[in-house]
Amino acid sequence: MEALDALRVPAFRRLATAYTINELGNWIGDVALAILVFDRTGSPLATATLFLALRFAPALLAPPLTSRIEVGSPRRVLPALYMGEAVIFAAIAVLARRFSLPGVLVLAACDGVLAVAAKALIRSVNAAVLSDSQLLRKGNAVLNLGLTIGGAVGPALAGVLTAVAGAGTALAVDAATFAVVAMLLATASGLRIDASRLTGTVGRLRAGLGESWRRPSVRWLLIGTALALMFGSAVIPIEVVFAKRTLHAGDAGYGLLITSWGVGMVIGGAVFAAAPRLRLTFAISSGMALIAAGYAGLAGSPTLLIACLFSALGGIGNGVWWIAAVTGIQQSIPGHAQSVVMSLLESTNQVMPALGYILGGAVTAVSSPRIAYAVAAVGVAVVLAGQTLLPIAGLASHQSADAS
């Protein structure tokens, strides 16, 4: 597989290993946190508040933090961020014994800020290490496989750990994964970020945001990605209702429905990795089309089997679309803007799903889960139509600009 060419770069091998471990740990932590808060409070509202703490505060604070620290050595900055996350989750594991909801929410928000900054800097380091556009695409494909595998394995592992040893133990395991990632990156060589040291934090932040706004293809892709994330996430809070009440499939059916989407994402990630010459604009459009088709099929599925098949179809589209969009944005902006623009993208990935949860819950409350799936399908399709008309065809026209 040509995507594995990127693994010949020693710095990228270490980066990819750390990224995959981190994604696995993120899933373990998120699931264990949700179970902890719900079990200790018995309140869906408290659980929803947890996810808001994980998303909204980081979205506001992470871009300035990223701009502030991107000028430091990645071998110091990234391990510091991940060790900070390790300490936070170790503290939450302790709070699992003497539970305090305000304490958990504050710690979760702090972790979210560090997590978004770390992800943005990982993307920026990746772009600098793999400065050639084709190599960057191949490297992103490898990282995406790590992300999708983590999404497929992490929730199940978290459920088993929590059921057998308790949420506190699962949170401690998550803390350990952050510590491992910190050690991997602290001992890596060749890591670098192409940040401008001629301007201060505010200047770098403004320059990065300006780069994304001045380039029409990047601007419209960021907007389209944000809207697609919102509509696509609308079904997440109602999947359990759809599986158990609409399809009468029970807890096992709900698990199969979620798993089928994860399996589809792994397949989609593998397809993207195996097709390095596939045009990014086509990958983005076809991925979104499959997501919309998957949601439309789910809206009309009469049985669990058919629903799982359409869920896998949507997952395949998800596995192709997201990494194609990330790669298109990275290849279209200069190196000095990578960290800020990636922090903006990661912040969008925090906020817009939360708005989607509200949308999906509201639609289901006044109608049904099937209508919520239909709304998600139409929303993604409209975004796809808009991107077809708007100038995202210019993607990667600046892929060599200042990339090294």
C-alpha positions in Angstrom: 0.0 0.0 0.0 1.5 3.3 -1.1 0.2 5.1 2.0 2.8 3.1 4.0 5.6 5.1 2.2 5.2 7.8 4.9 6.2 5.3 7.6 9.7 5.3 6.1 10.2 8.7 7.7 11.4 7.9 11.3 9.8 11.0 12.8 6.4 10.2 11.2 6.6 6.6 12.5 6.8 7.9 16.0 4.1 10.5 15.4 1.7 7.9 14.0 2.3 5.5 16.8 1.6 8.2 19.4 -1.5 9.4 17.5 -3.0 6.0 17.4 -2.4 5.3 21.1 -3.9 8.7 21.9 -7.0 8.1 19.8 -7.6 4.8 21.6 -7.1 6.5 25.0 -9.5 9.4 24.0 -12.3 6.9 23.4 -11.6 5.1 26.6 -11.6 8.3 28.6 -14.8 9.8 26.9 -16.8 6.6 27.4 -15.6 6.1 31.0 -16.3 9.7 31.8 -19.9 9.5 30.5 -20.5 6.3 32.4 -19.0 7.8 35.6 -21.1 11.0 35.5 -24.4 9.2 34.6 -23.9 6.4 37.2 -23.1 8.9 40.0 -25.8 11.4 39.1 -28.5 9.4 37.3 -29.1 12.5 35.3 -29.0 12.7 31.5 -28.7 16.5 31.9 -25.5 16.1 33.9 -24.1 13.8 31.2 -25.0 16.4 28.5 -23.3 19.1 30.5 -20.1 17.0 30.6 -20.0 16.9 26.8 -20.6 20.6 26.6 -17.7 21.2 29.0 -15.5 19.0 26.8 -16.4 21.0 23.7 -17.4 24.6 24.1 -14.6 25.9 26.4 -11.9 24.1 24.4 -13.2 25.6 21.1 -12.8 29.1 22.4 -9.5 28.7 24.3 -7.5 26.2 22.2 -6.7 28.4 19.2 -5.1 31.2 21.3 -3.2 28.5 23.3 -2.0 26.8 20.1 -0.8 30.1 18.6 1.0 30.9 21.9 2.9 27.6 22.2 3.6 26.6 18.5 6.9 28.4 18.5 8.3 26.0 21.1 10.1 22.8 20.4 7.6 20.0 19.6 9.7 17.6 21.6 9.0 19.8 24.7 5.6 21.3 23.9 3.7 18.1 22.8 4.9 15.9 25.7 4.0 18.7 28.1 0.4 18.8 26.7 0.0 15.1 26.9 1.5 14.9 30.4 -1.0 17.6 31.4 -3.8 15.4 30.1 -2.3 12.4 32.0 -2.4 14.4 35.3 -5.9 15.6 34.6 -7.3 12.1 34.0 -5.4 10.7 37.0 -7.1 13.4 39.1 -10.5 12.5 37.6 -9.8 8.8 38.4 -9.3 9.8 42.0 -12.5 11.8 41.9 -14.3 8.7 40.8 -14.0 7.5 44.5 -15.1 10.8 46.0 -17.3 12.1 43.2 -17.7 15.8 42.6 -19.6 16.9 39.5 -18.2 20.4 39.4 -14.7 19.1 39.9 -15.1 16.6 37.0 -16.6 19.3 34.7 -13.7 21.7 35.4 -11.1 19.1 34.8 -12.8 17.8 31.7 -12.9 21.4 30.2 -9.2 21.8 31.0 -8.4 18.5 29.3 -10.4 19.5 26.3 -8.3 22.7 25.8 -5.1 20.7 26.0 -6.5 18.0 23.7 -7.5 20.3 20.9 -4.2 22.2 21.0 -2.3 18.8 21.0 -4.2 17.6 18.0 -3.7 20.8 16.1 0.1 20.7 16.7 0.3 17.0 15.8 -1.3 18.0 12.4 1.1 20.9 12.1 4.2 18.7 12.9 2.9 16.1 10.4 2.7 18.8 7.7 6.2 20.0 8.4 7.8 16.5 8.6 6.0 15.3 5.4 6.4 18.6 3.5 5.8 16.9 0.1 2.1 17.1 -0.7 1.8 13.5 -1.8 3.7 12.3 1.2 1.5 14.4 3.5 -1.6 12.8 2.0 -0.2 9.3 2.6 0.7 10.2 6.1 -2.7 11.6 6.8 -4.2 8.3 5.5 -2.1 6.4 8.0 -3.2 8.8 10.8 -6.8 8.3 9.7 -6.5 4.6 10.0 -5.3 5.1 13.5 -8.3 7.3 14.2 -10.8 4.9 12.8 -9.3 1.8 14.5 -9.4 3.7 17.8 -13.0 4.6 17.1 -13.9 1.0 16.4 -11.9 -0.6 19.3 -11.9 2.1 22.0 -15.6 2.2 23.0 -15.8 -1.6 23.3 -12.6 -1.7 25.4 -13.9 1.2 27.6 -17.1 -0.7 28.1 -15.3 -3.9 29.2 -12.9 -2.1 31.4 -15.6 -0.1 33.1 -17.8 -3.2 33.6 -15.0 -5.3 35.0 -12.9 -2.9 37.0 -15.0 0.3 37.3 -14.9 3.8 35.7 -12.0 4.9 37.9 -9.7 2.1 36.5 -10.7 2.9 32.9 -9.8 6.6 33.5 -6.5 5.6 35.0 -5.8 3.5 31.9 -6.6 6.6 29.8 -4.1 8.6 31.9 -1.5 5.9 31.3 -2.0 6.2 27.5 -1.3 9.9 27.7 1.9 9.3 29.6 3.0 6.8 27.0 2.3 9.2 24.2 4.3 11.9 26.0 7.3 9.6 26.4 7.1 8.6 22.7 7.2 12.2 21.5 9.8 13.4 24.1 12.2 10.8 22.7 11.4 11.4 19.0 13.8 13.1 16.7 13.1 15.3 13.6 9.9 16.8 14.9 9.4 20.4 13.9 6.7 23.1 13.3 7.0 25.8 10.6 5.8 28.6 12.8 6.6 32.3 12.3 8.7 33.7 15.2 8.6 37.3 13.9 5.2 38.0 15.3 3.6 37.5 18.7 0.7 35.2 19.7 -2.0 37.6 18.5 -0.1 38.2 15.2 0.2 34.5 14.5 -3.4 33.9 15.3 -4.6 36.7 13.0 -2.2 35.5 10.2 -3.5 32.0 10.4 -7.1 33.0 10.5 -6.4 35.4 7.6 -4.9 32.7 5.5 -8.0 30.5 5.8 -10.3 33.4 5.0 -8.4 34.8 2.0 -8.4 31.5 0.2 -11.9 30.8 -1.1 -11.4 27.0 -1.4 -10.3 26.7 2.2 -12.9 29.2 3.5 -15.8 27.3 1.9 -14.4 23.9 2.8 -14.1 25.0 6.5 -17.7 26.3 6.4 -19.0 23.2 4.7 -17.1 20.9 7.0 -18.6 22.7 10.0 -22.2 22.4 8.7 -21.7 18.7 7.7 -20.4 18.0 11.2 -23.5 19.6 12.7 -26.0 17.7 10.5 -24.1 14.5 10.7 -23.9 14.5 14.5 -27.7 15.2 14.9 -28.3 11.4 15.0 -25.8 10.5 17.6 -28.0 11.2 20.7 -31.0 9.5 19.2 -29.3 6.3 17.9 -30.1 4.4 21.1 -33.8 5.5 20.8 -33.9 4.4 17.1 -32.4 1.0 17.8 -34.4 0.2 21.0 -37.8 1.8 20.3 -38.1 2.1 16.6 -36.4 -1.1 15.5 -37.1 -3.0 18.8 -33.5 -4.3 18.7 -32.5 -3.9 22.3 -29.1 -3.1 23.8 -27.4 -5.6 21.6 -29.0 -4.1 18.5 -27.8 -0.6 19.6 -24.3 -1.9 20.0 -24.4 -3.5 16.5 -25.7 -0.3 14.9 -22.8 1.7 16.4 -20.2 -0.9 15.6 -21.3 -1.1 12.0 -20.6 2.6 11.5 -17.2 2.1 13.1 -16.4 -0.8 10.8 -17.5 1.3 7.9 -15.1 4.1 8.9 -12.2 1.6 9.0 -13.1 0.5 5.5 -13.4 4.0 4.3 -10.0 4.9 5.8 -8.5 1.9 4.1 -10.0 2.9 0.8 -8.6 6.4 1.1 -5.2 5.0 2.0 -5.2 2.6 -0.9 -6.1 5.3 -3.5 -3.4 8.0 -3.2 -4.2 9.3 -6.7 -7.9 9.9 -6.0 -8.6 13.6 -6.4 -9.4 15.2 -3.0 -12.4 17.1 -4.3 -13.9 13.8 -5.5 -13.1 12.0 -2.3 -14.8 14.8 -0.3 -17.9 14.8 -2.5 -18.2 11.1 -2.7 -17.7 10.7 1.0 -20.4 13.2 1.8 -22.7 11.5 -0.7 -22.3 8.2 1.0 -22.9 9.8 4.4 -26.2 11.3 3.1 -27.2 8.0 1.5 -26.4 6.1 4.7 -28.6 8.4 6.8 -31.4 8.3 4.2 -31.3 4.6 4.2 -31.3 4.5 8.0 -34.4 6.7 8.1 -36.4 4.1 6.1 -34.8 0.9 7.4 -37.4 -1.7 8.4 -35.0 -4.1 10.2 -31.8 -4.0 12.2 -29.9 -5.8 9.5 -30.7 -3.2 6.8 -30.1 -0.4 9.3 -26.6 -1.8 10.0 -25.8 -2.1 6.3 -26.8 1.6 5.7 -24.9 2.5 8.9 -21.7 0.8 7.5 -22.3 2.7 4.2 -22.4 6.0 6.0 -19.3 5.0 8.0 -17.4 4.3 4.8 -18.2 7.8 3.6 -17.2 9.3 7.0 -13.9 7.5 6.8 -13.1 9.0 3.4 -14.6 12.5 3.8 -13.0 13.7 7.0 -9.4 12.9 6.2 -9.9 14.1 2.6 -11.2 17.4 3.9 -8.3 17.7 6.4 -5.7 16.9 3.8 -7.3 19.4 1.3 -7.1 22.2 3.9 -3.5 21.4 4.9 -2.3 21.2 1.3 -3.9 24.6 0.5 -2.3 26.7 3.3 1.3 27.7 3.9 3.3 26.0 6.7 3.3 29.0 9.1 -0.5 28.9 9.2 -0.9 25.1 9.8 -1.1 25.2 13.6 -3.7 28.0 13.8 -5.9 26.7 11.0 -5.8 23.1 12.4 -6.8 24.4 15.8 -9.7 26.2 14.2 -10.7 22.9 12.4 -10.3 20.9 15.6 -12.4 23.5 17.5 -15.1 23.3 14.9 -15.0 19.5 15.4 -15.8 20.2 19.0 -18.6 22.7 18.7 -20.6 21.7 15.7 -21.4 18.2 16.8 -22.7 19.6 20.1 -25.1 21.8 18.1 -26.0 18.7 16.1 -26.9 16.9 19.3 -29.3 19.7 20.2 -30.8 19.6 16.7 -31.3 15.8 16.6 -32.8 15.8 20.1 -35.2 18.6 19.3 -36.3 16.9 16.0 -36.8 13.6 17.7 -38.8 15.2 20.6 -41.3 16.7 18.2 -41.4 13.9 15.6 -39.4 10.6 15.5 -35.9 9.2 15.2 -36.6 8.4 11.5 -37.3 12.1 10.8 -34.1 13.0 12.6 -32.2 10.7 10.3 -34.0 12.2 7.3 -33.1 15.7 8.4 -29.4 14.7 8.8 -29.5 13.2 5.3 -31.0 16.3 3.7 -28.7 18.6 5.6 -25.5 16.8 4.5 -26.9 16.6 0.9 -27.5 20.4 0.9 -24.0 21.0 2.1 -22.7 18.7 -0.6 -24.7 20.6 -3.2 -23.3 23.9 -1.9 -19.7 22.7 -2.1 -20.3 21.5 -5.6 -21.3 25.1 -6.6 -18.7 26.9 -4.5 -15.0 27.1 -5.4 -13.5 24.2 -3.4 -12.2 22.9 -6.8 -9.2 25.2 -6.1 -8.0 22.9 -3.3 -4.4 22.1 -3.2 -3.5 24.8 -5.7 -1.3 26.2 -2.9 -0.1 22.9 -1.7 3.5 23.8 -2.3 3.2 27.3 -1.0 5.5 27.8 2.0 4.9 24.1 2.9 8.4 23.6 3.9 
